[in-house]
Amino acid sequence: MRYPCVEIDINKIRHNARYLVDYCGNNGIEVMGVTKGVCAFYPVVKAMLEGGVKKLGDSRLHNIKALRESGFEIPIYLIRIPMLSEVRDAVRLADGSLNSEVNVIKALSEETRAIGRTHKVILMVDVGDLREGVMPEDVLDVVGQIIGLPGIEFEGLGTNVGCYGGILPSYENTKVLVDLAGDIEKRYGIKVKTLSGGNTATLALLEKGELAPGINQFRIGEAILLGTDVTNFRKVPGTLQGTMKLKTEVIEVKVKPSYPIGEIGRDAFGNVPVFENKGPMRRAIVALGKQDCRIEGLRPLDESIEILGASSDHTIIDVTGRPEIKVGDIVEFGMNYGAMLSLMTSEYVGKMVLNSP
Ligand SMILES: *Cc1c(COP(=O)(O)O)cnc(C)c1O
């Protein structure tokens, strides 16, 4: 076994996918399984499909390419609006993409010519989170510019909240999409097939009965992968947590003062560290650092252990409450979305699959 290592419970992830596909399906909503949080790691994606996911989304063509190379033939969408420089690959690797720039959609149209295939476009609408999307008042005009483009299928509208501006999903902001779809159908006489109303955070609206009727797709990553919803700061009902566990190895254990000795300058990341003097404590170092992980997103599974801090390659923990811990022992952590993302991206962190069928 190589440490540090993320241990992934595939059965729990399959359960989460199945539960959410059924729950959303019963409400007329399809689930696009979002794979970027695990860098489209094959066993996890396979578990999503076994759980009933019929469509995938990833923000990076790099991951979509890997999915195609491992033989996935189901529809895959590029869910970060495409860079102009990746349009050529986007139409070849992805069945569709989320978009907000007419020039990019025109470039996608041009590229489809060479391959003789259509590319589906979901036009993103900014309902207030101020990340990607066309402002609502411009949607009708933009749709008018893209519906005639050769090789482009205008599939519908999408929106995203809870990511940049931290805006929570609401009846009002999901209703914006539904109303716009009505306007488009009236003005242009076309059917707006897909209303991609949100992500994990939007599940809470559905549970409360406050989702605008007409929304028929959610793009879900976190709730499948971790069973959590960071925007609403909660566990998602019906899903399992503890899907992923980080295992790290102890490389030093010593009793040391809790306050550094000497004049305090800046740490390796340019911050001035602040310490509380708690007297001598038993401190352990595990072989894991900021190069591998967003340390703030970790939580020791043993609640008597506390994370004191980290540098690039070392994480220091207070093990005063666990005097038996020694060099070579393994300390385990739970993680949030940010920590998962960094760990799955790090080449230095092993990935181990539990319960592979
Ligand atoms: C990451 C992402 C999602 C998935 O969000 P979760 O909170 O993980 O469910 C959905 N849509 C877009 C555009 C994204 O970038």
The ligand as an SDF file (V2000), in Angstrom:
LIG
                    3D

 15 15  0  0  0  0  0  0  0  0999 V2000
  -19.4230   21.3270  -11.1410 C   0  0  0  0  0  0  0  0  0  0  0  0
  -20.6420   21.6750  -11.8700 C   0  0  0  0  0  0  0  0  0  0  0  0
  -21.8480   21.0220  -11.5520 C   0  0  0  0  0  0  0  0  0  0  0  0
  -21.9730   19.9910  -10.4590 C   0  0  0  0  0  0  0  0  0  0  0  0
  -22.0940   20.6140   -9.2020 O   0  0  0  0  0  0  0  0  0  0  0  0
  -22.2800   19.7880   -7.8600 P   0  0  0  0  0  0  0  0  0  0  0  0
  -22.4520   20.8370   -6.8280 O   0  0  0  0  0  0  0  0  0  0  0  0
  -21.0410   18.9740   -7.6730 O   0  0  0  0  0  0  0  0  0  0  0  0
  -23.4760   18.9360   -8.0030 O   0  0  0  0  0  0  0  0  0  0  0  0
  -22.9650   21.3600  -12.2900 C   0  0  0  0  0  0  0  0  0  0  0  0
  -22.9050   22.2850  -13.2750 N   0  0  0  0  0  0  0  0  0  0  0  0
  -21.7700   22.9260  -13.5960 C   0  0  0  0  0  0  0  0  0  0  0  0
  -21.7730   23.9210  -14.6800 C   0  0  0  0  0  0  0  0  0  0  0  0
  -20.6060   22.6520  -12.8900 C   0  0  0  0  0  0  0  0  0  0  0  0
  -19.4780   23.3010  -13.2140 O   0  0  0  0  0  0  0  0  0  0  0  0
  1  2  1  0
  2  3  1  0
  2 14  2  0
  3  4  1  0
  3 10  2  0
  4  5  1  0
  5  6  1  0
  6  7  2  0
  6  8  1  0
  6  9  1  0
 10 11  1  0
 11 12  2  0
 12 13  1  0
 12 14  1  0
 14 15  1  0
M  END
$$$$
